[in-house]
Amino acid sequence: MLGAFLKALLIILYATFVGFMFMGIIRKVTARIHRRIGPPIYQPIIDTIKFFSKKENITHGVIYDFGIIFALGATILALMFIPLGGVSILRAYGDLILITFLLEIPMLGIMFAAMSSGNPYAGIGAQRALLTLLAIQVPLGFAIVALAEYYGTFSTYEIVMAQQVHGWSIFHLPLLLAAIAYDIVLQAMFGKEPFDIMVAPGEISLGPMVEFGGKHMAILQIQHAIGLFAETLFFSNIFLGGAVVTTFASPILNTLATLGILLIKQLAVLLIAIFISTIFPRFTIDQAARFYWKWPTIIAALGAILASL
């Protein structure tokens, strides 16, 4: 029991650190594309420490406080179900539907907390977030069905192991289509352009985040860091083969090699999202909904049909 707790703690610490580095990379790469220097990669860590050091005298009730804890808890729980090489806790129980659900519900907690604040910008952002979540369900569902049909299982770990024998999912046409659709959905889950409608910096003052500050914002920063890590890890596992290294005699070397391979794949997924966000302007909410119910849905549905043949 103690060993499992320590392993879970190490996974959380590793995911948090790497997630913060991802947040820093997003800002740095975006700045370079804009021909700016940008902040250092470790800047999100400094910002979070500053948030924790600030004192707050404002409270908006129990829902306001509970919402962000709910969001952080759901993200950590999702992480526990996602295979992380040989050091995962609940990987044997992590099926596609469960993990996808857990990766989505943190936004509900944030929205409940934001709307309880009474800030009109937070309310508008929460409404947009709900509509975005509704829009991505159809292509996301078809992508999951394609995976389950092709591999004959909903188990994420079994899908990872199958790819060690048959090659990455993206090397098979039905799953390549599913991966394209899922990657488009990831853009909204990351909250990046052109699907950053719910935060819309410069338009609705960060939407649901506008009322948060101090320790509340620090917790949300940690949640976002772990969420970035978990979402890129999940995509890398189900479409890019994950990583299961058994080459070395030492289990420590195998674990380090596994984490290194996964990190490279996660960075590739993240960089694609960054490049897209710097190219495309923000959609309006009706444009985003129409887009998700059209092209990603068609692509994912075609992948599901081909996977079932």
Summary of the structure (lengths in Angstrom):
residues: 309
radius of gyration: 19.2
end to end distance: 44.6
largest distance: 60.5
contacts: 1076
relative contact order: 0.17
helix: 74%
strand: 1%
